[in-house]
């Protein structure tokens, strides 16, 4: 729920006359909007984790039993380092996925506005339908990729004694996603400067 509300607020802020008229560039406004939304989401996540830990403080045995059942390696020093590595990677992946969803939603919104600025109504409908099909395909491919990645991480974590195996591949995929985020964000900023106007 918090993620949906922040996504909505993220979109509204970028077209709000209150914020667009601030004495700052569109680039700074766009990046600051992403950063503050991410900080707000992290804050909500930390609060939820704290509440969960408090709620399960008396049932730690359940958590230990889950690890014993699902994780097939002994937690020695090397395994703890591996676990820390995957924990860090997971945090970066969550951040990357959240940012990707936000810039992708912005891309749909700004792309639609840009089309509206150039085409008459009849052609707008045709192009918007084509755009919707393409973006839906991209979204499905992305979710399929995320599901495949999640399955890979889980399999390595639960069935391989040395979970550092193929860790470089996960980092490379992560880097690729951040590059994609940067490219889409740059495109959004370009459209925001040229064709996306504030709503008064």
N, CA, C and O of each residue as an XYZ file, in Angstrom:
800
protein
N       0.824     -1.201      0.000
C       0.000      0.000      0.000
C       0.862      1.257      0.000
O       0.599      2.200     -0.747
N       1.904      1.265      0.851
C       2.796      2.431      0.913
C       3.476      2.663     -0.427
O       3.648      3.803     -0.857
N       3.865      1.567     -1.088
C       4.537      1.691     -2.381
C       3.603      2.312     -3.422
O       4.017      3.173     -4.198
N       2.358      1.876     -3.435
C       1.372      2.418     -4.383
C       1.134      3.901     -4.123
O       1.083      4.694     -5.063
N       0.987      4.282     -2.853
C       0.754      5.681     -2.512
C       1.954      6.548     -2.883
O       1.791      7.663     -3.379
N       3.167      6.027     -2.639
C       4.361      6.786     -2.995
C       4.509      6.917     -4.512
O       4.956      7.951     -5.009
N       4.133      5.868     -5.243
C       4.172      5.934     -6.704
C       3.219      7.006     -7.213
O       3.557      7.773     -8.115
N       2.046      7.054     -6.638
C       1.051      8.074     -7.028
C       1.548      9.470     -6.685
O       1.429     10.392     -7.491
N       2.104      9.623     -5.490
C       2.627     10.928     -5.079
C       3.804     11.344     -5.966
O       3.952     12.516     -6.312
N       4.633     10.369     -6.324
C       5.761     10.623     -7.208
C       5.294     11.215     -8.532
O       5.876     12.179     -9.029
N       4.243     10.635     -9.100
C       3.706     11.119    -10.366
C       3.096     12.507    -10.230
O       3.320     13.376    -11.072
N       2.324     12.713     -9.166
C       1.636     13.993     -8.986
C       2.621     15.136     -8.770
O       2.401     16.252     -9.242
N       3.696     14.857     -8.064
C       4.672     15.908     -7.765
C       5.337     16.429     -9.034
O       5.618     17.622     -9.140
N       5.590     15.539    -10.001
C       6.303     15.932    -11.209
C       5.477     16.822    -12.134
O       6.032     17.497    -13.001
N       4.163     16.829    -11.958
C       3.306     17.686    -12.791
C       2.590     18.744    -11.964
O       1.697     19.430    -12.463
N       2.978     18.876    -10.706
C       2.351     19.866     -9.841
C       2.957     21.236    -10.091
O       4.179     21.384    -10.123
N       2.098     22.248    -10.269
C       2.615     23.604    -10.489
C       3.366     24.116     -9.271
O       4.272     24.939     -9.401
N       2.996     23.636     -8.088
C       3.668     24.071     -6.858
C       5.149     23.734     -6.894
O       5.988     24.550     -6.512
N       5.468     22.528     -7.356
C       6.872     22.086     -7.385
C       7.578     22.484     -8.679
O       8.771     22.786     -8.664
N       6.851     22.488     -9.797
C       7.491     22.828    -11.073
C       7.909     24.295    -11.138
O       8.798     24.655    -11.910
N       7.267     25.147    -10.325
C       7.607     26.568    -10.327
C       8.716     26.913     -9.330
O       9.094     28.078     -9.203
N       9.231     25.917     -8.631
C      10.339     26.158     -7.719
C      11.574     26.596     -8.508
O      11.755     26.173     -9.649
N      12.427     27.442     -7.912
C      13.639     27.907     -8.619
C      14.719     26.834     -8.682
O      15.798     26.992     -8.111
N      14.428     25.769     -9.364
C      15.390     24.681     -9.538
C      15.166     24.049    -10.904
O      14.113     24.227    -11.515
N      16.152     23.319    -11.371
C      16.034     22.698    -12.695
C      15.142     21.464    -12.630
O      14.935     20.879    -11.567
N      14.621     21.085    -13.792
C      13.789     19.875    -13.863
C      14.603     18.627    -13.501
O      14.073     17.681    -12.919
N      15.871     18.635    -13.844
C      16.730     17.492    -13.516
C      16.832     17.311    -12.007
O      16.658     16.205    -11.495
N      17.115     18.401    -11.298
C      17.223     18.323     -9.838
C      15.891     17.938     -9.210
O      15.850     17.157     -8.259
N      14.800     18.487     -9.743
C      13.474     18.161     -9.211
C      13.164     16.686     -9.399
O      12.676     16.027     -8.481
N      13.447     16.169    -10.589
C      13.148     14.763    -10.883
C      13.968     13.837     -9.986
O      13.425     12.905     -9.394
N      15.279     14.092     -9.885
C      16.149     13.233     -9.081
C      15.834     13.356     -7.592
O      15.864     12.362     -6.865
N      15.531     14.576     -7.136
C      15.164     14.764     -5.730
C      13.863     14.044     -5.412
O      13.703     13.492     -4.323
N      12.935     14.049     -6.360
C      11.665     13.353     -6.170
C      11.887     11.848     -6.016
O      11.304     11.217     -5.135
N      12.731     11.280     -6.877
C      13.056      9.856     -6.758
C      13.723      9.551     -5.427
O      13.378      8.577     -4.757
N      14.691     10.399     -5.044
C      15.451     10.155     -3.814
C      14.559     10.231     -2.580
O      14.632      9.362     -1.711
N      13.717     11.263     -2.494
C      12.859     11.407     -1.315
C      11.808     10.297     -1.249
O      11.465      9.830     -0.163
N      11.302      9.880     -2.403
C      10.339      8.776     -2.423
C      10.998      7.487     -1.943
O      10.394      6.707     -1.207
N      12.248      7.271     -2.368
C      12.973      6.075     -1.958
C      13.257      6.097     -0.459
O      13.107      5.079      0.217
N      13.668      7.258      0.065
C      13.922      7.381      1.508
C      12.641      7.117      2.298
O      12.666      6.441      3.327
N      11.519      7.657      1.810
C      10.236      7.438      2.488
C       9.865      5.959      2.494
O       9.363      5.442      3.492
N      10.117      5.275      1.358
C       9.805      3.848      1.282
C      10.706      3.045      2.215
O      10.247      2.105      2.864
N      11.987      3.409      2.286
C      12.912      2.730      3.192
C      12.476      2.928      4.643
O      12.531      2.000      5.450
N      12.046      4.139      4.961
C      11.569      4.428      6.318
C      10.379      3.539      6.678
O      10.330      2.955      7.761
N       9.420      3.447      5.751
C       8.252      2.590      5.995
C       8.689      1.132      6.160
O       8.184      0.419      7.027
N       9.643      0.693      5.310
C      10.133     -0.680      5.398
C      10.814     -0.964      6.719
O      10.614     -2.028      7.304
N      11.627     -0.016      7.203
C      12.325     -0.195      8.486
C      11.321     -0.286      9.623
O      11.456     -1.124     10.515
N      10.316      0.575      9.588
C       9.275      0.528     10.629
C       8.569     -0.824     10.622
O       8.314     -1.398     11.681
N       8.253     -1.335      9.430
C       7.583     -2.625      9.340
C       8.466     -3.749      9.862
O       7.988     -4.646     10.557
N       9.768     -3.703      9.526
C      10.697     -4.731     10.009
C      10.776     -4.702     11.525
O      10.751     -5.752     12.168
N      10.872     -3.508     12.105
C      10.936     -3.377     13.564
C       9.683     -3.956     14.207
O       9.760     -4.667     15.209
N       8.523     -3.644     13.621
C       7.269     -4.165     14.173
C       7.210     -5.688     14.070
O       6.735     -6.360     14.986
N       7.698     -6.234     12.942
C       7.708     -7.684     12.776
C       8.641     -8.329     13.793
O       8.300     -9.349     14.391
N       9.817     -7.737     13.990
C      10.768     -8.286     14.961
C      10.203     -8.254     16.369
O      10.378     -9.195     17.143
N       9.526     -7.165     16.691
C       8.904     -7.082     18.010
C       7.808     -8.137     18.147
O       7.671     -8.783     19.187
N       7.031     -8.296     17.073
C       5.931     -9.262     17.114
C       6.391    -10.701     17.186
O       5.681    -11.561     17.708
N       7.595    -10.971     16.655
C       8.092    -12.353     16.639
C       9.211    -12.582     17.653
O       9.886    -13.611     17.625
N       9.401    -11.607     18.553
C      10.482    -11.730     19.530
C      10.330    -12.976     20.408
O      11.315    -13.564     20.854
N       9.097    -13.355     20.640
C       8.843    -14.518     21.491
C       8.744    -15.805     20.687
O       8.538    -16.871     21.267
N       8.884    -15.736     19.377
C       8.767    -16.945     18.559
C      10.006    -17.125     17.681
O       9.900    -17.549     16.530
N      11.182    -16.801     18.228
C      12.425    -16.963     17.486
C      12.678    -18.393     17.061
O      13.365    -18.632     16.069
N      12.134    -19.344     17.795
C      12.314    -20.746     17.453
C      11.738    -21.058     16.078
O      12.292    -21.876     15.343
N      10.645    -20.419     15.732
C      10.025    -20.633     14.422
C      10.973    -20.239     13.303
O      11.095    -20.949     12.305
N      11.649    -19.096     13.471
C      12.592    -18.627     12.457
C      13.767    -19.578     12.342
O      14.194    -19.905     11.234
N      14.298    -20.029     13.477
C      15.426    -20.971     13.448
C      15.027    -22.273     12.779
O      15.808    -22.843     12.017
N      13.831    -22.747     13.054
C      13.355    -23.991     12.429
C      13.236    -23.826     10.917
O      13.526    -24.758     10.167
N      12.811    -22.643     10.464
C      12.703    -22.407      9.023
C      14.075    -22.495      8.376
O      14.223    -23.118      7.324
N      15.089    -21.876      8.991
C      16.432    -21.938      8.436
C      16.944    -23.371      8.406
O      17.552    -23.791      7.422
N      16.702    -24.122      9.472
C      17.173    -25.505      9.517
C      16.502    -26.367      8.460
O      17.105    -27.309      7.946
N      15.262    -26.047      8.137
C      14.516    -26.839      7.166
C      14.882    -26.471      5.731
O      14.984    -27.351      4.876
N      15.084    -25.169      5.454
C      15.238    -24.708      4.085
C      16.671    -24.431      3.657
O      16.954    -24.428      2.459
N      17.559    -24.203      4.569
C      18.931    -23.863      4.222
C      19.825    -25.051      4.521
O      19.933    -25.498      5.663
N      20.473    -25.561      3.460
C      21.209    -26.816      3.571
C      22.710    -26.619      3.750
O      23.505    -27.335      3.141
N      23.100    -25.665      4.569
C      24.518    -25.565      4.890
C      24.670    -25.104      6.334
O      23.787    -24.452      6.891
N      25.805    -25.457      6.925
C      26.089    -25.063      8.286
C      26.577    -23.612      8.296
O      27.345    -23.203      7.426
N      26.133    -22.853      9.271
C      26.449    -21.438      9.311
C      27.810    -21.207      9.958
O      27.894    -20.768     11.105
N      28.890    -21.509      9.205
C      30.224    -21.184      9.685
C      30.579    -19.764      9.262
O      29.743    -19.053      8.704
N      31.826    -19.346      9.526
C      32.229    -17.969      9.243
C      32.120    -17.644      7.751
O      31.655    -16.568      7.375
N      32.555    -18.585      6.904
C      32.502    -18.346      5.458
C      31.062    -18.211      4.980
O      30.751    -17.363      4.144
N      30.183    -19.062      5.523
C      28.780    -19.002      5.119
C      28.121    -17.699      5.571
O      27.270    -17.148      4.874
N      28.525    -17.217      6.744
C      27.981    -15.944      7.209
C      28.400    -14.799      6.291
O      27.621    -13.880      6.038
N      29.647    -14.862      5.791
C      30.092    -13.852      4.826
C      29.285    -13.942      3.540
O      28.891    -12.931      2.959
N      29.047    -15.190      3.106
C      28.239    -15.387      1.907
C      26.817    -14.858      2.100
O      26.237    -14.231      1.213
N      26.283    -15.130      3.279
C      24.932    -14.665      3.590
C      24.883    -13.139      3.591
O      23.923    -12.544      3.101
N      25.923    -12.506      4.145
C      25.993    -11.044      4.148
C      26.079    -10.505      2.723
O      25.486     -9.477      2.397
N      26.843    -11.230      1.864
C      26.963    -10.821      0.465
C      25.612    -10.842     -0.225
O      25.239     -9.885     -0.903
N      24.876    -11.939     -0.051
C      23.574    -12.048     -0.694
C      22.560    -11.099     -0.073
O      21.662    -10.609     -0.758
N      22.702    -10.839      1.218
C      21.816     -9.874      1.852
C      22.020     -8.484      1.277
O      21.059     -7.772      0.987
N      23.290     -8.104      1.114
C      23.615     -6.801      0.516
C      23.109     -6.726     -0.917
O      22.523     -5.725     -1.329
N      23.345     -7.809     -1.679
C      22.879     -7.848     -3.063
C      21.367     -7.704     -3.134
O      20.845     -7.002     -4.000
N      20.662     -8.372     -2.220
C      19.197     -8.304     -2.213
C      18.706     -6.884     -1.964
O      17.739     -6.437     -2.581
N      19.385     -6.170     -1.048
C      18.999     -4.784     -0.765
C      19.157     -3.927     -2.016
O      18.268     -3.148     -2.357
N      20.305     -4.074     -2.704
C      20.529     -3.313     -3.931
C      19.501     -3.673     -5.000
O      19.035     -2.807     -5.740
N      19.149     -4.966     -5.076
C      18.149     -5.388     -6.068
C      16.787     -4.778     -5.777
O      16.088     -4.342     -6.692
N      16.413     -4.746     -4.509
C      15.118     -4.165     -4.143
C      15.076     -2.690     -4.520
O      14.091     -2.209     -5.079
N      16.158     -1.977     -4.208
C      16.239     -0.553     -4.554
C      16.152     -0.369     -6.070
O      15.432      0.502     -6.557
N      16.892     -1.199     -6.810
C      16.905     -1.089     -8.272
C      15.523     -1.367     -8.858
O      15.080     -0.660     -9.763
N      14.848     -2.382     -8.353
C      13.525     -2.731     -8.878
C      12.519     -1.618     -8.600
O      11.713     -1.264     -9.460
N      12.577     -1.071     -7.382
C      11.675      0.035     -7.038
C      11.909      1.231     -7.945
O      10.960      1.813     -8.470
N      13.187      1.603     -8.131
C      13.510      2.737     -9.002
C      13.080      2.470    -10.439
O      12.584      3.364    -11.125
N      13.277      1.218    -10.894
C      12.884      0.875    -12.260
C      11.375      1.026    -12.454
O      10.930      1.552    -13.474
N      10.599      0.573    -11.490
C       9.144      0.687    -11.599
C       8.742      2.155    -11.665
O       7.891      2.532    -12.470
N       9.353      2.985    -10.819
C       9.001      4.407    -10.807
C       9.364      5.089    -12.118
O       8.545      5.814    -12.681
N      10.589      4.866    -12.618
C      10.974      5.537    -13.881
C      10.177      4.975    -15.055
O       9.932      5.685    -16.031
N       9.768      3.703    -14.970
C       8.967      3.106    -16.034
C       7.570      3.715    -16.057
O       7.026      3.998    -17.125
N       6.991      3.915    -14.870
C       5.681      4.570    -14.782
C       5.778      6.001    -15.317
O       4.898      6.462    -16.044
N       6.855      6.694    -14.950
C       7.076      8.044    -15.483
C       7.195      8.025    -16.997
O       6.680      8.914    -17.675
N       7.872      7.014    -17.528
C       8.037      6.896    -18.974
C       6.686      6.765    -19.676
O       6.457      7.395    -20.709
N       5.803      5.955    -19.122
C       4.467      5.801    -19.699
C       3.725      7.140    -19.674
O       3.134      7.555    -20.671
N       3.767      7.806    -18.523
C       3.057      9.076    -18.353
C       3.612     10.149    -19.287
O       2.865     10.792    -20.025
N       4.921     10.333    -19.246
C       5.538     11.385    -20.065
C       5.460     11.053    -21.549
O       5.287     11.944    -22.381
N       5.588      9.768    -21.881
C       5.479      9.361    -23.276
C       4.105      9.670    -23.840
O       3.974     10.118    -24.979
N       3.084      9.426    -23.031
C       1.715      9.732    -23.458
C       1.530     11.235    -23.664
O       0.913     11.665    -24.638
N       2.074     12.028    -22.736
C       1.977     13.486    -22.878
C       2.712     13.981    -24.120
O       2.246     14.889    -24.809
N       3.859     13.379    -24.396
C       4.649     13.785    -25.556
C       3.901     13.473    -26.855
O       3.887     14.280    -27.785
N       3.282     12.293    -26.903
C       2.485     11.926    -28.079
C       1.328     12.901    -28.270
O       1.025     13.306    -29.392
N       0.693     13.270    -27.174
C      -0.441     14.190    -27.247
C      -0.023     15.558    -27.782
O      -0.832     16.265    -28.383
N       1.233     15.927    -27.565
C       1.706     17.239    -28.002
C       1.947     17.303    -29.508
O       2.030     18.395    -30.070
N       2.060     16.150    -30.169
C       2.447     16.140    -31.583
C       1.358     15.638    -32.534
O       1.307     16.056    -33.691
N       0.499     14.754    -32.060
C      -0.424     14.082    -32.974
C      -1.865     14.527    -32.762
O      -2.246     14.873    -31.644
N      -2.669     14.524    -33.819
C      -4.103     14.776    -33.666
C      -4.770     13.613    -32.928
O      -4.169     12.556    -32.736
N      -6.015     13.827    -32.520
C      -6.697     12.871    -31.639
C      -6.777     11.456    -32.210
O      -6.520     10.490    -31.491
N      -7.130     11.318    -33.497
C      -7.295      9.986    -34.083
C      -5.975      9.230    -34.076
O      -5.925      8.069    -33.669
N      -4.904      9.884    -34.525
C      -3.599      9.235    -34.547
C      -3.083      8.967    -33.132
O      -2.367      7.993    -32.901
N      -3.449      9.833    -32.193
C      -3.052      9.624    -30.794
C      -3.558      8.281    -30.284
O      -2.828      7.535    -29.631
N      -4.816      7.984    -30.590
C      -5.397      6.725    -30.105
C      -4.638      5.528    -30.648
O      -4.333      4.591    -29.910
N      -4.330      5.559    -31.947
C      -3.618      4.432    -32.561
C      -2.240      4.253    -31.933
O      -1.853      3.147    -31.555
N      -1.502      5.366    -31.827
C      -0.147      5.305    -31.281
C      -0.181      4.886    -29.814
O       0.674      4.122    -29.368
N      -1.156      5.377    -29.069
C      -1.252      5.015    -27.657
C      -1.543      3.533    -27.475
O      -1.031      2.909    -26.546
N      -2.368      2.962    -28.362
C      -2.646      1.524    -28.295
C      -1.368      0.734    -28.570
O      -1.054     -0.223    -27.862
N      -0.628      1.148    -29.614
C       0.635      0.474    -29.938
C       1.610      0.611    -28.771
O       2.280     -0.352    -28.398
N       1.684      1.817    -28.196
C       2.572      2.053    -27.066
C       2.179      1.200    -25.864
O       3.039      0.666    -25.164
N       0.880      1.077    -25.633
C       0.408      0.262    -24.514
C       0.796     -1.205    -24.693
O       1.191     -1.866    -23.734
N       0.682     -1.716    -25.935
C       1.062     -3.105    -26.213
C       2.563     -3.304    -25.983
O       2.978     -4.288    -25.372
N       3.367     -2.367    -26.474
C       4.823     -2.483    -26.316
C       5.215     -2.419    -24.840
O       6.015     -3.232    -24.376
N       4.660     -1.466    -24.107
C       5.006     -1.318    -22.696
C       4.519     -2.501    -21.868
O       5.178     -2.907    -20.911
N       3.367     -3.051    -22.235
C       2.887     -4.250    -21.540
C       3.825     -5.415    -21.766
O       4.118     -6.171    -20.839
N       4.303     -5.566    -23.007
C       5.265     -6.629    -23.313
C       6.552     -6.435    -22.517
O       7.104     -7.396    -21.981
N       7.032     -5.189    -22.440
C       8.243     -4.906    -21.667
C       8.033     -5.228    -20.194
O       8.908     -5.802    -19.546
N       6.867     -4.856    -19.667
C       6.575     -5.127    -18.257
C       6.523     -6.624    -17.980
O       7.039     -7.086    -16.963
N       5.900     -7.387    -18.885
C       5.817     -8.843    -18.710
C       7.203     -9.482    -18.766
O       7.529    -10.356    -17.962
N       8.020     -9.031    -19.731
C       9.386     -9.543    -19.843
C      10.190     -9.223    -18.590
O      10.966    -10.049    -18.110
N       9.999     -8.027    -18.071
C      10.736     -7.626    -16.870
C      10.325     -8.481    -15.675
O      11.183     -8.949    -14.926
N       9.028     -8.689    -15.489
C       8.561     -9.500    -14.371
C       9.019    -10.943    -14.513
O       9.340    -11.592    -13.517
N       9.052    -11.456    -15.754
C       9.551    -12.810    -15.992
C      11.030    -12.906    -15.623
O      11.471    -13.892    -15.032
N      11.780    -11.880    -15.975
C      13.200    -11.847    -15.644
C      13.419    -11.814    -14.135
O      14.294    -12.505    -13.613
N      12.611    -11.001    -13.433
C      12.715    -10.905    -11.976
C      12.379    -12.247    -11.329
O      13.052    -12.669    -10.388
N      11.330    -12.925    -11.832
C      10.959    -14.233    -11.289
C      12.072    -15.251    -11.495
O      12.364    -16.049    -10.604
N      12.698    -15.223    -12.681
C      13.812    -16.127    -12.965
C      14.993    -15.837    -12.039
O      15.632    -16.757    -11.528
N      15.273    -14.557    -11.829
C      16.373    -14.171    -10.949
C      16.097    -14.603     -9.515
O      16.987    -15.112     -8.834
N      14.865    -14.400     -9.057
C      14.496    -14.803     -7.710
C      14.665    -16.306     -7.532
O      15.134    -16.763     -6.490
N      14.282    -17.075     -8.551
C      14.435    -18.523     -8.496
C      15.908    -18.922     -8.428
O      16.272    -19.849     -7.704
N      16.751    -18.220     -9.184
C      18.187    -18.494     -9.160
C      18.772    -18.241     -7.781
O      19.521    -19.065     -7.255
N      18.429    -17.097     -7.196
C      18.936    -16.751     -5.873
C      18.499    -17.776     -4.842
O      19.302    -18.215     -4.019
N      17.230    -18.158     -4.884
C      16.709    -19.116     -3.917
C      17.393    -20.469     -4.063
O      17.751    -21.096     -3.066
N      17.578    -20.922     -5.307
C      18.226    -22.216     -5.527
C      19.662    -22.222     -5.029
O      20.104    -23.188     -4.407
N      20.392    -21.146     -5.299
C      21.761    -21.083     -4.815
C      21.806    -21.033     -3.297
O      22.671    -21.643     -2.667
N      20.876    -20.307     -2.725
C      20.880    -20.125     -1.278
C      20.519    -21.402     -0.534
O      21.005    -21.638      0.572
N      19.677    -22.217     -1.129
C      19.163    -23.394     -0.420
C      19.816    -24.710     -0.825
O      19.664    -25.706     -0.118
N      20.540    -24.742     -1.948
C      21.054    -26.031     -2.403
C      22.555    -26.059     -2.636
O      23.113    -27.135     -2.853
N      23.229    -24.912     -2.600
C      24.648    -24.893     -2.895
C      25.423    -24.531     -1.637
O      25.087    -23.562     -0.956
N      26.453    -25.301     -1.328
C      27.196    -25.061     -0.114
C      27.983    -23.757     -0.170
O      28.130    -23.075      0.845
N      28.483    -23.412     -1.337
C      29.196    -22.146     -1.488
C      28.325    -21.197     -2.280
O      28.310    -21.254     -3.510
N      27.602    -20.330     -1.606
C      26.611    -19.511     -2.293
C      27.234    -18.312     -2.988
O      26.513    -17.479     -3.538
N      28.568    -18.207     -2.974
C      29.192    -17.153     -3.755
C      29.244    -17.519     -5.226
O      29.630    -16.696     -6.057
N      28.855    -18.763     -5.563
C      28.870    -19.211     -6.951
C      28.020    -18.299     -7.825
O      26.863    -18.016     -7.516
N      28.622    -17.843     -8.929
C      27.933    -16.988     -9.899
C      27.495    -15.642     -9.323
O      26.628    -14.978     -9.890
N      28.104    -15.229     -8.171
C      27.731    -13.940     -7.591
C      28.042    -12.802     -8.558
O      27.312    -11.813     -8.611
N      29.130    -12.941     -9.328
C      29.490    -11.889    -10.276
C      28.393    -11.690    -11.318
O      28.171    -10.572    -11.781
N      27.705    -12.777    -11.689
C      26.610    -12.669    -12.648
C      25.463    -11.842    -12.101
O      24.853    -11.066    -12.836
N      25.159    -11.999    -10.806
C      24.094    -11.216    -10.193
C      24.459     -9.737    -10.161
O      23.613     -8.880    -10.412
N      25.725     -9.438     -9.853
C      26.161     -8.044     -9.819
C      26.144     -7.436    -11.219
O      25.817     -6.261    -11.384
N      26.495     -8.235    -12.225
C      26.456     -7.728    -13.600
C      25.035     -7.412    -14.021
O      24.788     -6.383    -14.649
N      24.088     -8.295    -13.680
C      22.679     -8.034    -13.975
C      22.199     -6.783    -13.244
O      21.440     -5.981    -13.789
N      22.653     -6.632    -12.002
C      22.266     -5.464    -11.218
C      22.792     -4.186    -11.856
O      22.074     -3.192    -11.956
N      24.056     -4.218    -12.289
C      24.641     -3.064    -12.960
C      23.873     -2.724    -14.236
O      23.637     -1.554    -14.538
N      23.484     -3.765    -14.982
C      22.719     -3.543    -16.212
C      21.384     -2.858    -15.922
O      20.945     -1.988    -16.673
N      20.748     -3.261    -14.827
C      19.461     -2.658    -14.466
C      19.636     -1.197    -14.073
O      18.810     -0.358    -14.433
N      20.699     -0.882    -13.338
C      20.944      0.507    -12.959
C      21.249      1.360    -14.187
O      20.847      2.521    -14.249
N      21.958      0.793    -15.165
C      22.214      1.514    -16.411
C      20.890      1.799    -17.128
O      20.679      2.902    -17.633
N      19.992      0.792    -17.171
C      18.681      0.977    -17.793
C      17.884      2.058    -17.066
O      17.207      2.868    -17.700
N      17.965      2.069    -15.741
C      17.269      3.096    -14.951
C      17.792      4.487    -15.308
O      17.016      5.427    -15.479
N      19.121      4.606    -15.419
C      19.731      5.895    -15.741
C      19.292      6.378    -17.123
O      19.002      7.560    -17.310
N      19.243      5.460    -18.088
C      18.852      5.820    -19.455
C      17.392      6.281    -19.488
O      17.079      7.317    -20.074
N      16.508      5.514    -18.860
C      15.081      5.868    -18.856
C      14.857      7.166    -18.085
O      14.048      7.998    -18.495
N      15.567      7.343    -16.971
C      15.437      8.576    -16.193
C      15.876      9.784    -17.020
O      15.238     10.836    -16.982
N      16.975      9.624    -17.768
C      17.445     10.718    -18.632
C      16.408     11.047    -19.702
O      16.178     12.216    -20.013
N      15.784     10.014    -20.263
C      14.731     10.225    -21.256
C      13.532     10.936    -20.640
O      12.946     11.829    -21.254
N      13.171     10.534    -19.421
C      12.055     11.182    -18.726
C      12.336     12.657    -18.468
O      11.467     13.507    -18.656
N      13.562     12.951    -18.034
C      13.937     14.341    -17.767
C      13.881     15.162    -19.055
O      13.424     16.305    -19.049
N      14.345     14.576    -20.154
C      14.308     15.266    -21.445
C      12.866     15.602    -21.842
O      12.579     16.728    -22.249
N      11.960     14.621    -21.721
C      10.552     14.860    -22.053
C       9.917     15.841    -21.083
O       9.078     16.654    -21.472
N      10.318     15.763    -19.817
C       9.783     16.667    -18.798
C      10.141     18.118    -19.119
O       9.322     19.018    -18.932
N      11.358     18.339    -19.599
C      11.799     19.688    -19.938
C      11.087     20.220    -21.172
O      10.768     21.407    -21.245
N      10.838     19.348    -22.141
C      10.356     19.803    -23.445
C       8.826     19.813    -23.564
O       8.257     20.764    -24.101
N       8.163     18.772    -23.072
C       6.751     18.596    -23.427
C       5.801     18.365    -22.245
O       4.587     18.487    -22.412
N       6.315     18.040    -21.070
C       5.425     17.762    -19.928
C       5.231     19.048    -19.140
O       6.165     19.562    -18.524
N       4.013     19.555    -19.168
C       3.709     20.808    -18.500
C       3.035     20.557    -17.153
O       2.414     19.519    -16.925
N       3.178     21.535    -16.281
C       2.544     21.441    -14.966
C       1.042     21.598    -15.090
O       0.545     22.281    -15.985
N       0.325     20.951    -14.175
C      -1.133     21.074    -14.143
C      -1.514     22.167    -13.145
O      -1.169     22.095    -11.966
N      -2.221     23.163    -13.629
C      -2.597     24.288    -12.778
C      -4.011     24.117    -12.264
O      -4.507     24.969    -11.527
